[in-house]
Amino acid sequence: MDSKKVDVTIGGVLCSIKTDEEEAVLKAAELLEERIEEIRKSSSVINTQRNTALAGLSVMMDNIKLNDERNKLSELVDRLTEKLDKIDTA
């Protein structure tokens, strides 16, 4: 797949990104902009850099939580599979 230049605006800054995942980049930028807006609305401080940094931190915290949950679910599936295998061989 050929890379394509995609322009997105994040926190008021235009970014040109070369990617072969245009839809994912556009969606990610949209979600980050939404998070920046949420932070802007909940804060009395008008500071685009701060809001953008806090939005990025918030997104990464969500990512860590989701990865932890995925790992827990994967471990649960592994344990259940082992139990099923034991039942099948009994």
Order of alpha helices (4+ residues) and beta strands (2+ residues): beta-beta-alpha-alpha
